[in-house]
Amino acid sequence: MRQVTGTVSLNGKLVEHCKVGFFPDVTEFNPDRHGFGFGVTDEQGRFTIQHPQGEQGIWSGDYKVTFTLWVDSKGKALPMETKPSEVEGGVKNLFPAEYEAPSTTPESASVGAGENSFNFSVTVPAASAGG
């Protein structure tokens, strides 16, 4: 397993509570050969990717990277365990919709030997900010 860390910024500001997903960039997913992982940014916008089985890191390979930062109608970030569909008053993802799914995200990363630190910066045009 390779340690994977990094930062996430939105419109030039590091973001807290952003869920970062690393999904294998493969045509056909095979759970025996391809791993995936998730992390959540801290108050400095930093994340560390963890394999779903709890181990730090993921296997070497090419990944598509997703971002979600769900906020309530007042703009407050939802706790990670909260399901967006269960929040009264609705929620929105501060990142554009294409960043939610591995099949549509424009972000990618190659994980291999050595340091695997990635700094992602997403800019949302003012017209579409706030969905």
DRENDO-1510 file (C-alpha; in Angstrom, 1 decimal, always signed):
<recs>
REC; n; res; u; v; w
REC; 1; MET; +0.0; +0.0; +0.0 .
REC; 2; ARG; +1.2; +3.5; -0.8 .
REC; 3; GLN; +0.6; +6.5; +1.5 .
REC; 4; VAL; -1.4; +9.2; -0.3 .
REC; 5; THR; -1.8; +12.7; +1.1 .
REC; 6; GLY; -2.6; +16.1; -0.2 .
REC; 7; THR; -4.7; +19.3; +0.0 .
REC; 8; VAL; -7.9; +20.5; -1.6 .
REC; 9; SER; -8.8; +24.1; -2.3 .
REC; 10; LEU; -12.0; +25.5; -3.8 .
REC; 11; ASN; -11.8; +29.0; -5.4 .
REC; 12; GLY; -8.3; +29.5; -4.0 .
REC; 13; LYS; -9.3; +28.6; -0.4 .
REC; 14; LEU; -8.3; +25.4; +1.4 .
REC; 15; VAL; -11.5; +23.5; +2.4 .
REC; 16; GLU; -12.4; +21.6; +5.5 .
REC; 17; HIS; -14.8; +18.6; +5.6 .
REC; 18; CYS; -14.3; +17.7; +1.9 .
REC; 19; LYS; -14.6; +14.0; +1.2 .
REC; 20; VAL; -11.9; +13.0; -1.3 .
REC; 21; GLY; -12.3; +9.7; -3.2 .
REC; 22; PHE; -9.6; +7.8; -5.2 .
REC; 23; PHE; -11.1; +5.3; -7.6 .
REC; 24; PRO; -9.1; +3.1; -10.0 .
REC; 25; ASP; -9.0; +4.6; -13.6 .
REC; 26; VAL; -9.8; +1.3; -15.2 .
REC; 27; THR; -12.4; +0.1; -17.8 .
REC; 28; GLU; -13.5; -2.8; -15.7 .
REC; 29; PHE; -13.2; -2.8; -11.9 .
REC; 30; ASN; -11.9; -5.9; -10.3 .
REC; 31; PRO; -11.9; -5.8; -6.4 .
REC; 32; ASP; -9.2; -8.4; -6.2 .
REC; 33; ARG; -6.8; -6.3; -8.3 .
REC; 34; HIS; -8.0; -2.7; -7.8 .
REC; 35; GLY; -8.2; -0.8; -4.6 .
REC; 36; PHE; -9.9; +2.5; -3.8 .
REC; 37; GLY; -9.8; +4.8; -0.9 .
REC; 38; PHE; -11.2; +7.9; +0.8 .
REC; 39; GLY; -10.1; +10.8; +3.0 .
REC; 40; VAL; -11.6; +13.9; +4.6 .
REC; 41; THR; -9.9; +17.2; +4.7 .
REC; 42; ASP; -9.0; +18.8; +8.0 .
REC; 43; GLU; -9.1; +22.5; +8.9 .
REC; 44; GLN; -5.9; +23.1; +6.8 .
REC; 45; GLY; -7.5; +21.4; +3.8 .
REC; 46; ARG; -5.2; +18.3; +4.2 .
REC; 47; PHE; -6.3; +14.7; +3.6 .
REC; 48; THR; -4.8; +11.2; +4.0 .
REC; 49; ILE; -6.3; +8.4; +1.9 .
REC; 50; GLN; -7.4; +5.3; +3.7 .
REC; 51; HIS; -8.4; +2.0; +2.2 .
REC; 52; PRO; -12.0; +0.9; +3.1 .
REC; 53; GLN; -10.6; -1.9; +5.3 .
REC; 54; GLY; -9.0; +0.7; +7.5 .
REC; 55; GLU; -5.4; +0.6; +6.3 .
REC; 56; GLN; -3.6; +3.8; +5.5 .
REC; 57; GLY; -3.0; +4.2; +1.7 .
REC; 58; ILE; -4.0; +2.5; -1.5 .
REC; 59; TRP; -2.3; +0.4; -4.2 .
REC; 60; SER; -0.1; +1.8; -6.9 .
REC; 61; GLY; -2.0; +2.8; -10.1 .
REC; 62; ASP; -3.9; +5.5; -11.9 .
REC; 63; TYR; -6.9; +7.0; -10.1 .
REC; 64; LYS; -9.8; +9.3; -10.8 .
REC; 65; VAL; -10.3; +11.7; -7.9 .
REC; 66; THR; -13.7; +12.9; -6.6 .
REC; 67; PHE; -14.7; +15.7; -4.3 .
REC; 68; THR; -17.9; +16.3; -2.3 .
REC; 69; LEU; -18.5; +18.9; +0.3 .
REC; 70; TRP; -22.1; +18.8; +1.4 .
REC; 71; VAL; -23.5; +21.9; +3.2 .
REC; 72; ASP; -27.0; +22.7; +4.6 .
REC; 73; SER; -29.1; +25.6; +3.5 .
REC; 74; LYS; -27.1; +27.9; +5.9 .
REC; 75; GLY; -23.8; +26.8; +4.3 .
REC; 76; LYS; -22.7; +24.7; +7.3 .
REC; 77; ALA; -20.8; +21.5; +6.4 .
REC; 78; LEU; -22.6; +18.3; +7.2 .
REC; 79; PRO; -20.9; +15.8; +9.5 .
REC; 80; MET; -19.5; +12.9; +7.5 .
REC; 81; GLU; -22.0; +10.3; +8.9 .
REC; 82; THR; -25.0; +12.5; +7.8 .
REC; 83; LYS; -26.8; +11.3; +4.6 .
REC; 84; PRO; -27.6; +14.3; +2.4 .
REC; 85; SER; -31.0; +12.9; +1.6 .
REC; 86; GLU; -32.0; +13.1; +5.3 .
REC; 87; VAL; -31.3; +16.8; +5.9 .
REC; 88; GLU; -34.3; +19.0; +6.3 .
REC; 89; GLY; -34.2; +22.1; +4.1 .
REC; 90; GLY; -32.0; +20.5; +1.5 .
REC; 91; VAL; -28.3; +20.4; +0.9 .
REC; 92; LYS; -25.8; +21.2; -1.9 .
REC; 93; ASN; -22.4; +20.1; -2.9 .
REC; 94; LEU; -20.0; +23.1; -3.1 .
REC; 95; PHE; -18.1; +21.3; -5.8 .
REC; 96; PRO; -19.6; +21.1; -9.3 .
REC; 97; ALA; -21.6; +17.9; -10.0 .
REC; 98; GLU; -19.0; +16.4; -12.4 .
REC; 99; TYR; -16.5; +16.1; -9.4 .
REC; 100; GLU; -18.9; +13.7; -7.6 .
REC; 101; ALA; -18.4; +10.6; -9.8 .
REC; 102; PRO; -15.3; +8.8; -11.0 .
REC; 103; SER; -16.8; +8.6; -14.5 .
REC; 104; THR; -17.1; +12.4; -14.9 .
REC; 105; THR; -14.5; +14.0; -12.7 .
REC; 106; PRO; -11.7; +15.8; -14.6 .
REC; 107; GLU; -9.2; +15.2; -11.7 .
REC; 108; SER; -6.8; +12.2; -11.8 .
REC; 109; ALA; -3.7; +11.1; -10.0 .
REC; 110; SER; -1.0; +8.4; -10.5 .
REC; 111; VAL; +0.1; +6.6; -7.3 .
REC; 112; GLY; +3.4; +4.8; -7.2 .
REC; 113; ALA; +6.7; +4.4; -5.4 .
REC; 114; GLY; +8.0; +7.5; -3.5 .
REC; 115; GLU; +6.0; +10.4; -2.2 .
REC; 116; ASN; +2.3; +10.6; -3.3 .
REC; 117; SER; +1.2; +14.1; -2.3 .
REC; 118; PHE; -1.4; +15.8; -4.5 .
REC; 119; ASN; -2.6; +19.3; -4.2 .
REC; 120; PHE; -6.0; +19.8; -6.0 .
REC; 121; SER; -7.4; +23.2; -6.8 .
REC; 122; VAL; -10.9; +23.6; -8.2 .
REC; 123; THR; -12.3; +26.8; -9.4 .
REC; 124; VAL; -16.1; +27.3; -9.7 .
REC; 125; PRO; -17.3; +30.1; -11.9 .
REC; 126; ALA; -19.3; +32.6; -9.9 .
REC; 127; ALA; -22.4; +32.0; -11.9 .
REC; 128; SER; -22.5; +28.3; -10.9 .
REC; 129; ALA; -21.2; +28.6; -7.3 .
REC; 130; GLY; -23.7; +27.5; -4.8 .
REC; 131; GLY; -25.5; +25.2; -7.3 .
</recs>
